[in-house]
Amino acid sequence: MTIRARVAGTGMCLPDRVVTNDDLAQWMDTSDEWIRQRSGISERRWITPGQQPSELAEGAARQAIADAGLEPDDVDCIVLATLSAEVEFPGTSFFLQERLGGEMPCFDLRAQCCGFLFSLAVAKGFIVSGQFRRVLVVGCEVHSTGIDISSEGRDVAVLFGDGSGAVLLAANEDPHDPSGLLEVRLGAQGKYARKLWIEAPGSGHHPTRITPELLTRKAHFPTMEGRFVFKHAVTRMPRVLLEALDASGVKQHDVDLFLFHQANLRINEYVANHLEIPPEKVPSNIQRYGNCSSASIPILLAECQRNGSLAPGQLVSLTGFGSGFTWGSAVLRW
Ligand SMILES: CC(C)(COP(=O)(O)OP(=O)(O)OC[C@H]1O[C@@H](n2cnc3c(N)ncnc32)[C@H](O)[C@@H]1OP(=O)(O)O)[C@@H](O)C(=O)NCCC(=O)NCCS
């Protein structure tokens, strides 16, 4: 019997603290106009002191589990995508599991802004192989404690926000229910790893992972060659999106919603234009949340479900690009 992996529930959790572009302009040489024009972002959410990434992940996870009509005990495995883990090790997933209870296997997956798409592929593999029936897939990021909020870091700092999104992926063996993940296509190009990265702390540094020298040159903050990233994003995203559609036998005009990673509104407008996708099929929330890396796509999916944009039987394409470089696209029938 064919086992499909379907999204049985979605969830999202954003910190309450809103940080506007004008707030940022108090700490660095930037402006609301510059940020909105270049990225589309108006505000983002930041955690408050004492708040942990796993707290956001718990909020999103509990919603996704409840939305699927399940309890935390029913989860067979947790896959959590993050580039901003709560501590060096173990991964954020372990702190999430502590909060949810249980002893199900859990692990973190590192694929940056494509982390959720890579995690979906892994979770789908677990389900269709029969290893697990219910896999919680979480994207969770806290960027606010890892950015340089002085003028030196302004090109990156204005783009990122904190948040978590989750889905409960469950086995679907009902031959009359076609809902499920049809295809996930992924790619990576490690030769560009240093184009968007945080160099430290890292086990390749001697004699310790973080040194006064690394701190002095701010190697613990992200650096990015923005234009280079932009160029590659607008090339890779349409290509992988079409590959995933092709592999799943779905025609582009039959897709009801295109959910893009929320890195930059201009990137997404460019991709939509290039593929002649009507803007009403490309919802966005980057205006309110900024780039939440691995959490952006599941937060957008959860919002679309809540605002009634998703109906059973609809076809949804999820596409992203990020540090690594990584890219990916998933096609699912809701
Ligand atoms: C980051 C990005 C918005 C910058 O836009 P850009 O048009 O490429 O801007 P540039 O980096 O060329 O900088 C243009 C000018 O704005 C300045 N600038 C950079 N950040 C600024 C900020 N926050 N506020 C005001 N000015 C800023 C630069 O210093 C530069 O000034 P100069 O011309 O005097 O040297 C854009 O490159 C981008 O979106 N790249 C992709 C980023 C991305 O998606 N990352 C995540 C992938 S997951």
The ligand as an SDF file (V2000), in Angstrom:
LIG
                    3D

 48 50  0  0  0  0  0  0  0  0999 V2000
   20.9520   43.1810    1.2910 C   0  0  0  0  0  0  0  0  0  0  0  0
   20.3150   43.9180    0.1300 C   0  0  0  0  0  0  0  0  0  0  0  0
   18.9280   44.3440    0.5090 C   0  0  0  0  0  0  0  0  0  0  0  0
   21.1540   45.1530   -0.1360 C   0  0  0  0  0  0  0  0  0  0  0  0
   20.6600   45.8430   -1.2470 O   0  0  0  0  0  0  0  0  0  0  0  0
   21.6550   46.3540   -2.3880 P   0  0  0  0  0  0  0  0  0  0  0  0
   20.8580   47.1400   -3.3100 O   0  0  0  0  0  0  0  0  0  0  0  0
   22.3780   45.1500   -2.9050 O   0  0  0  0  0  0  0  0  0  0  0  0
   22.5840   47.3050   -1.5660 O   0  0  0  0  0  0  0  0  0  0  0  0
   24.1640   47.3270   -1.4830 P   0  0  0  0  0  0  0  0  0  0  0  0
   24.6410   46.2170   -0.5770 O   0  0  0  0  0  0  0  0  0  0  0  0
   24.7490   47.4000   -2.8490 O   0  0  0  0  0  0  0  0  0  0  0  0
   24.3440   48.6910   -0.7520 O   0  0  0  0  0  0  0  0  0  0  0  0
   23.9380   49.9050   -1.3170 C   0  0  0  0  0  0  0  0  0  0  0  0
   24.2740   51.0200   -0.3570 C   0  0  0  0  0  0  0  0  0  0  0  0
   23.3840   50.9430    0.7840 O   0  0  0  0  0  0  0  0  0  0  0  0
   24.1530   50.9010    1.9840 C   0  0  0  0  0  0  0  0  0  0  0  0
   23.4420   50.1020    2.9690 N   0  0  0  0  0  0  0  0  0  0  0  0
   23.5780   48.7980    3.2550 C   0  0  0  0  0  0  0  0  0  0  0  0
   22.7280   48.4490    4.2280 N   0  0  0  0  0  0  0  0  0  0  0  0
   22.0500   49.5590    4.5650 C   0  0  0  0  0  0  0  0  0  0  0  0
   21.0320   49.8170    5.4930 C   0  0  0  0  0  0  0  0  0  0  0  0
   20.5290   48.8730    6.3100 N   0  0  0  0  0  0  0  0  0  0  0  0
   20.5560   51.0760    5.5570 N   0  0  0  0  0  0  0  0  0  0  0  0
   21.0180   52.0530    4.7690 C   0  0  0  0  0  0  0  0  0  0  0  0
   21.9900   51.8590    3.8630 N   0  0  0  0  0  0  0  0  0  0  0  0
   22.4960   50.6240    3.7600 C   0  0  0  0  0  0  0  0  0  0  0  0
   25.4720   50.2920    1.5750 C   0  0  0  0  0  0  0  0  0  0  0  0
   26.4870   50.6540    2.4740 O   0  0  0  0  0  0  0  0  0  0  0  0
   25.6880   50.9090    0.2160 C   0  0  0  0  0  0  0  0  0  0  0  0
   26.1720   52.2170    0.3670 O   0  0  0  0  0  0  0  0  0  0  0  0
   27.2460   52.7990   -0.6480 P   0  0  0  0  0  0  0  0  0  0  0  0
   26.5670   52.7910   -1.9870 O   0  0  0  0  0  0  0  0  0  0  0  0
   27.5150   54.1680   -0.1010 O   0  0  0  0  0  0  0  0  0  0  0  0
   28.4160   51.8620   -0.5830 O   0  0  0  0  0  0  0  0  0  0  0  0
   20.2790   43.0350   -1.1270 C   0  0  0  0  0  0  0  0  0  0  0  0
   21.5610   42.8550   -1.6660 O   0  0  0  0  0  0  0  0  0  0  0  0
   19.6730   41.6890   -0.8700 C   0  0  0  0  0  0  0  0  0  0  0  0
   18.5180   41.5890   -0.5310 O   0  0  0  0  0  0  0  0  0  0  0  0
   20.4170   40.6140   -1.0640 N   0  0  0  0  0  0  0  0  0  0  0  0
   19.9280   39.2910   -0.7990 C   0  0  0  0  0  0  0  0  0  0  0  0
   19.8790   39.1020    0.6640 C   0  0  0  0  0  0  0  0  0  0  0  0
   19.2150   37.8540    1.0770 C   0  0  0  0  0  0  0  0  0  0  0  0
   18.2390   37.4850    0.5270 O   0  0  0  0  0  0  0  0  0  0  0  0
   19.7680   37.2270    2.0990 N   0  0  0  0  0  0  0  0  0  0  0  0
   19.2070   36.0970    2.7140 C   0  0  0  0  0  0  0  0  0  0  0  0
   19.1930   34.9080    1.8210 C   0  0  0  0  0  0  0  0  0  0  0  0
   18.5170   33.6430    2.7430 S   0  0  0  0  0  0  0  0  0  0  0  0
  1  2  1  0
  2  3  1  0
  2  4  1  0
  2 36  1  0
  4  5  1  0
  5  6  1  0
  6  7  2  0
  6  8  1  0
  6  9  1  0
  9 10  1  0
 10 11  2  0
 10 12  1  0
 10 13  1  0
 13 14  1  0
 14 15  1  0
 15 16  1  0
 15 30  1  0
 16 17  1  0
 17 18  1  0
 17 28  1  0
 18 19  1  0
 18 27  1  0
 19 20  2  0
 20 21  1  0
 21 22  1  0
 21 27  2  0
 22 23  1  0
 22 24  2  0
 24 25  1  0
 25 26  2  0
 26 27  1  0
 28 29  1  0
 28 30  1  0
 30 31  1  0
 31 32  1  0
 32 33  2  0
 32 34  1  0
 32 35  1  0
 36 37  1  0
 36 38  1  0
 38 39  2  0
 38 40  1  0
 40 41  1  0
 41 42  1  0
 42 43  1  0
 43 44  2  0
 43 45  1  0
 45 46  1  0
 46 47  1  0
 47 48  1  0
M  END
$$$$
